[in-house]
Every structure is written in C-alpha cells, then in structure tokens.
Amino acid sequence: MEHWSELYREHLARLNERAHEILTREKLAGMVIHSGQLHRQFLDDMDYPFKVNPHFKAWVPVVDNPNCWLVINGHTKPRLIFYKPKDFWHKVADVPQDYWTSHIDIQVLTKADQVAALLPPDLQDWAYIGEHLDVASVLGFGWRNPDAVMHFMHFHRTVKTPYEQACMRQANRIAVKGHVAAREAFFAGGSEYDIQLAYLAATSQGENDLPYGNIIGLNQHAAILHYMVQERKSPTLRHSMLIDAGAAYMGYAADITRTYAFEKNEFHDLIQAMDALQQEIIGMMTIGLSYVDLHLATHQKLAGVLLQSGLATGDEQALIAGGVTKAFFPHGLGHMLGLQVHDVGGFAQDERGTHLAAPEQHPFLRCTRQLAAGQVLTIEPGLYIIDSLLADLRNTGAAQLVNWQKVEATRPFGGIRIEDNVIVHESGIENMTRECGLVE
C-alpha cells in the first residue's frame, strides 16, 4: 500500500505541474473536471451503464460514480467533490478511503443540483472539462473544453507516469488470467458465449467493467475485425479462435489479442509465423522511431509471411505495391493505450495539437508519433481472409500474385491477430503482456 501511495503522490505531482503550466499559459484560474452524468435510456426509467470522463480518472481512480467534480488550480491539493446522495433505491458509493485519498481534499455532495455551492464563486476564469456543456453554461463557466488546454493534456497524456504504468501492468495481469481461461474453454469445446463466461469468471470483471466489449470469434468469425456477436452454440467443426479481450485496473486498460488453431496444422504454422513477425516488430522499437515506419515494416514482413506460407507468389515489393498486403492486413499496427483503449494523442505532434494524419495509403493507422520514453502502445499485426477486400483485389492486376486455392483452404479459419501491450523505456521495450505470462 505504501508503494502505491508513493507512486500516486508522484503521479499527482506530475499532473499538477502540467496543470500549472497550461493554466498559467492560458491565464486561467483553474479547471474543474466533471466525472459525468448518467444517461437515461430513451422512453425508459433506466440509465445506460455509466462511463466516467477519462480526464477525471486521470487524477483520481473513481470510475463508477457520476456527478463528481475535481477542482484543480495547479499549485494546491486537488479538491474532489464526491457525490453521495441520500438514496434508498440504489447502492450509494462510500466516500473513498484508500492509498490515494490522503493526497486529495474531499468534500461530500448530497444533491447533484447543488454543486454550485462547493465550486469556486466566480467561474468566468475557470475551464470546465467534460461532456455536459449545458451544465457548464448554467454554472457560469467562462471556458468549456478550451482547445489549448485539451491539446496540451492529450499530448502529455501519451507519456505515462510510473503509477500509470503500474496500473497497466496490473490490468495486463488480470487480462492474462482471462485469456488463459478462454483458451482452455476453446479447447474444451466451448461456444463463443461459453468462452466469454470463462473469461469474465477468471478476471472477476463484469461486461460493464471491461474497457471494451470482448471480441471472441470462432472459425470464420475471426475474420470480422470488430465481431461483437457471441454465438451460444458451438460450431460442428472447430478450426480456430481469435480473442481480443482486455481488463481494467484503476481506470487503465489492457488490450490483448491471441489466435489459436484447434489442431496442429498449416494454420497453426501461420499463427506461429505471425507471432514471430510481431516479436520482430517489437524488437525494432526504439526511441525516436516513427510509428508509421513500424507499420510499413510490418507490411514488408507480412509480404514475407504470405510468400513463405504459399498464400502469395512473386516478391515482397510487388505484394506491397499491388495492395496485396493491405487486403490481408487492412488495419493499423496498433494505437496508444491508457485511460482509454484507443487513447488520445496518437496523431498530436506537439502541445498545440499539430495533427499528422495517417498516410493516405494506410488510413486506418491510429498513431503517427515518434516513439518516446513512457509511451504505452499496442502492437497487433494481423492476417485475415476478408472476402470483400479479396474480391476487390481480384479485379486488379495484382490478383495473379495471390494463390486463390490456398486462400480458399484458409477461409474456414478466418484470420489471425497477435496483440501485446508494450511500454517504451529509455533502456528498451517492456512487453507487459508476455512478462505477465501470456507467451502464446
């Protein structure tokens, strides 16, 4: 507990330094970060599951309580206005008492619509950070999500403090338990839904606790990049499983993908080749290297895998130039990871938010930054049999480079994605996912 307290103290000091710098620069008295409000389902008397403002949970690990506020001026203790209503219908959150609470001043709010009494008296020089701009207007904030403040915070949020890195290691440990259980359920004959239940039980996280909806695709479903259906019935023939599933810890996310062949066959060998490719890409990572260049190197290496496996013929450059590698691997190599699964700042080149878009030929790449110490990213190359993309490829001159008979034989297996979560350090790359025990 003392270790976490010290990590959090240092984390909070870093955030306060950042806040002081941008508030001084923009001549603001401070910022007030809103945790958010519940959203009522249309024509119903129930609310959607609450999702906290990521800027809020960057400061305090309160992820499940709406109507809370943080008052920050950059030089004194942040003040948490914690919502604790009198309510006999629902479970009311207890006022926090944990390793982090001694570093925060806490005030209790019993009625959400009376928060003005606990906020600074004149909010004209304060910035509201949050989703509910109508509430900010009623309260009299002079600034609402000002661009300069948002760009500054997003740019610096890509460099994770030691506290944040520790949270993400723990998220990976939890997710790895789920992946091990899911793998066992797959080989035991479970359906997609059975595998999901095994994952949730192993992680002790409910579906609303997870940072994103798990992707669990058996056989050809593994070729659907964002497959969100979970079949209750196990397929008659069992070929493969792709599972993209994460976990959360103190508001921070893990995002891990693995692919398995039910039998030791050519698809199993293809998985091993993609796993080796992914490890080679991680081995190339070094401070100052462009993430775009890593993505382009992945296409180069994927061309080699396509040739080696017999899915394509010719040479690597012809496969890249002809769009063959893009048809098999249409998405980006990965993304920033942190308080959000697709964390902010992936395109920001400086504190002002200067945007560097993905290359025109690779529009789905989610990061164009140079690698820097403290960044946390996913590395997730893939190889899929996606009929619509391959149909388009058939109408090009590059169609002759594809072994369509081999494609047809691979189609029942769907596709492959191997995804690890890595931290960039001055001394090298830390692969949290593998170091937490998920080596295959």
N, C-alpha and C positions, 0 to 999 in steps of 0.2 A: 504493500500500500504506500509506503514512503517513497518507493521508486516511482510509482505512478504520480504521486503528488508533486515530486520534483520535476518530472517530465512535463506535467501540465503547467506548473509555475513558469517554466522556461518558455513553453508554448504561448502562454498568455502574455508574457513579456514581449515576445516577438510580435504578436498581433497588436499589442498596444503601441509598439514602436511604429508599425506600419500605419496604424490609425492616426497617430500623432502627425506623421509626415504628410499624409494626404489631407487631413483636416486643416493643418497649417497652410499647406499649399493652396487649398481652395477657400481659405478664410471662413471656415465653418466652425461653429461652437462644438459640434459633436455629431454623432449619428445614433439613431435609435433603430434597432433591428427587431423586426416583428417576427415571431415564430410562425404566425399564420393563423387562419381560422378554419373551422370546419366548413365543408361544402355540402349542402343539403341535396340529396338526390331528387331529381325532378318528379313532382307530383307524389312525393313520399314524405314520411316523417322520420326517415333515417338519413344519416350522413355517409358520404364516401369515407374510406379509410384516410386518416389524417397523414399528410406528408409534410414534414417540417421544412421551413426555409433553410437551404443549405448554408447561407451566410450566418444564420443563427446558431446552428450546431457546430460551426467552426469555432465558436467561442465557448460554448457550454454543451456537454453531452446530454441535452434534454431533447429527445427526439419524438416524444409521444404526447406532448401537452400543448394544445392551441392556446391562443390569447396570452402568450407570454411576451415580454419585451426586454431587450437589453439596451441600457443607456451607457454610451461609450464616449469619452472625451479624449482618450489617448494618453492621459497622464495620471489619472487616479484609477482606483479599482473599478472595473466594470460593475454596473448595478443590474441585477436580474430582478425583474418584476414577474413573479411566479404566480400563475393563475391557480387558485384553489377555491372553487366556489362551494357554496352550501348546496348540495345536490343529493337527494335520496334516491334518484333514479339510476345513477351511474357510479362507477368506481372513481373516486376523486383522487388525483395524484397527491402523494405525500410531498411535503416540502423536502427537497433533496438534502441529504447528509452523506457526503461521500468524500473521496480523496481531493476533489476539486473545489468543494464548497467554501473552504476557508480562504480561497483566493478571490472570492466573489462576494459582493454585498447583495443580500437577498431581501426583497420586500414581497409581501403577500398581497395579491389582488383577489378579492372575493367576487366582484362583479365586473364582467368584461367591459361594460359600457362606462365604467367609472375610472378607467385608466388615466384619464387626463390629470386627475389629482396627484398622481405619482410621477408624471412626466415633468420635465423642466417647464417653468411657467411661460416662457416665450420661445416658441419653436420656429420662428422665422429664420434663424440662422442654423437650424438643425436639419440634417438629412434623414429622411425616412428610407429604410432599406427593407423592401418586402413586396408582397404581391398585391395587397389591398390598398390601392391608391385612393379609393373613395374614403376609406377610413383616415388615411393620411391628410386628405383635404379637410375633412371635418375637424380633425385635431389641430389644424393650423400649421402644418409643416411647410416651411418655405421651399424645401427641396425634396424631391422624390426620386430616388434611384439616380442621382446625377451621374452622367456618363463618366466624368473624370474619376469619380470615386469607384464606380463599378469596374472600369477598365483597370485601375490600379490594383484593386483587390483580386480581380481574376488573374491578372498577370502573376502576382506574387503567390497566389494560392497554388500554383503549379509546383512550387518548392515546398515540400513537406517537412515540417519540424520533426525532431526525434520523437516527440509524443505522437504525432500523426502516423509516423512510420511504425511505431509500436502498436497502435490501434489496428493498422492494416495487416501487420503480421498476425495479430490475433484473429482478425477476420478470415485470413487465409487458413489458419489452423482449424477454425470452425468449418469452413467450406470443404477442406480436405476430408474431414470426417464424413461429410455428406457424400462426397464423390466416392469414397471407398465403399460406403453403404450402397450407393446407387450401382456401382459396378457389380457388387455381389448380387443385388436384386436382378440385374440384367442377366447374368449368367445362370441365375436360378430360375429363369423363365418368366419374370415379372413383366406386366404390361407397362406402358409409359406411366400410367397413373400409379401403379404399384411402386415403380421406381421413384416417383415423386414423393410418395408417402414415406418410403425408406429414407430418402434424403432429408425430409423435414424432421423425422424422428431422430436421425443421427445428429443433426445440427441444433435441435431443440429450438428451431425458429419456425414460426408460422409463415404462411404465404405473405402476409402483410408486413412481416418483419424483414423479409429478404429485400435486398437492394433493387431487384428486378425480378420479373417472372421467369422462372426456370424454363429453359428450352431442353426438352427431352424427346429426341426423335429416334425411332427405331426404323431400320431399313431405309426406304426411300425418303422418309420424313427428314432424314439427316441432311438432305439437300435443300431444305427450306430454311433460309438463313434465320428468320425470326419465327420459327414454328412454335406456336403458343397453345396448340391443342394437345391434350393428353388422353390418348385412347385408353378406354377401360379394358379392352380385350387384347390379349397378347396375340401377335401375328402367328399364323400357322407355320410359316418358315421364318427362321430367325437368322438374320445376316449381320446386323451391325447396330450400334447405338452411338449417337452423339449427344452429349450432355453439356450444356452451357449453364452453369449454376453458380451462384455466389452466396455470400453471407455478409452480415453487417455486425460491426462492433463499435459502440460509442459513436454511431453515426457514420462510420467509414466502411467502405465497400471492398469486398473481394469479388473477382470476376474471372472464373476459371472454366476452361473447356477441355474435354477429353473425348476421344473417339475409340471405340472398341470393335473388333471383329469377333463374332461368336465362335469362329473356328480359325485355326491357323491355316491361312490360305493366301492368295495373292493380294487380297485387300488388306490383310494383316501386314503383309510386307510393305504395302503402300503407306499404311499408318506409320510404320517404323521409319520409312524414308522421310515422311513429313515431320516426324518428331526430330529426326536428325537435322533436317533443314531448319526447324525452329531454333534448335540449340546453336546452330552455326550463326544464325542472325543475332541471337543474344550475345554470342561471343564476339561479334563485330562492334557491339555498342561501346562507345567511348565518349567522354565529354567533348562537346563541340561538333559532333557528327550530326548531320541533318537527318531528321526522322524520314524525310522524303527519300533521301538516298538509301536508307534502310529498306523502305518499301520497294524501291526499284531493284535493290539487290535481291529481295525476296522473289520478284518475278524472274530474275536471272536464274536463281537456284531452282525455282519451280519448273522452269523450262527443262532443266536437267533431270528433274524427277519425272516429268512427262515422257522424256526420251528414254530414260532408264526403265520405266515401267511398261513401255510399249504403247502408251496412250497417244503418243505423237511421234512423228518422224521429222527428219530434216536437221536443222541446227538451232541452237538456243536463240540467236538473234532473229531468225526468221519467225520463230514462235512468238516472240515478243512483238516484233513489228507487225505481224499479221493479226494480232489481237487474240491469239490462241490462249496465252496465259491468263488474259483478262476474262475470257469466257469460263475458264475453270476456277479462277480466283478473282471474283468481281469486287470484293470489299477491300477496305484498307487494312494495313498491317496491325493496327491497334489504335489506342487512344490514351489520353490522360485518365488517371484513376484516382479517386479520393473520396470526398464527401458525396460525390455523385459518380455513378458508373461511368458515364461519359463526362468526365469532369471538365470544367471550364479552362480556358486559356490555351487550348491546343493550337490555335491559329494566331494568337497575340504575340507580336514580335517585340513589344516594349510596353512600358507602363501606360502609354497613351492609347493602347489597344490597336496599334497598327496591325492590320489584318493581312496575312499572307495566305491566300486561298490554296487549296489543293491543286496540283497540276491538272490541266484540262483533261488529260487522258486518264486520270485517276481521281474522279470527282468524289468518291466515297471515302477517301483518306481523311481521318479526323485529327491529324496532327501534322503541322509543318514547322515545328520548333526545332532548334538545335538542342541536343541533349545537354542537361546541366545537372550538377550535383543536387540531390534532393527530389528530383522528379520521380514520380511513380507512374509507370505505363504498363499497358498490356502488350504482349507480343503474341499474335494469333493468326498465323498463316493458315490458309485453307485450300482445299481442292474438292470441287463438287461437280456432280453431274446434274446440271440445271438445264432442263430441256429447252426452255425459252431462249436462253443465251446460246446454247449449242445450235439451235435451229437458225438463229441469226448468223452464226458462224458458217453454217453450211452454204449460205448464199454469198460467201466471199471466196476470193482466190486462195485463202489460207485453209479452206476445207480439205484440200488434198494432204495437208500436213497432219490431219487427225486420223487415228486408227479407229474408225467408227465401229468396227466389230468389237474392239476392246472396250470402247465406251459403253456399248450395249451390254457387255458382260459385267461391267462395273455398276451400271444403273441401279440394280436392286439394293446396293449398299448405301446409296445416297451421297455421302460425302464425308469429308474429314476436316476437323478444325482442332488445333492444339493451341491452348492459350494459357500462358503463365503471367503472373504479376511480378514485375521487377522494379527494384529501386536503383537509381543511378547514384553511385558514391564516387568520391574523389579517387578511392582506391580500387574501384571496379564495380561490377554489377552484382547485386544481390537478387537472386531468384527466390522470392518468398515462397512461391507455390511449391517448388521442388524441395526447398530446405524444410518446409513443413511436412514433407513426406509423400507428396504425390509425384512419384517419379515416372509413372507410366499411365 
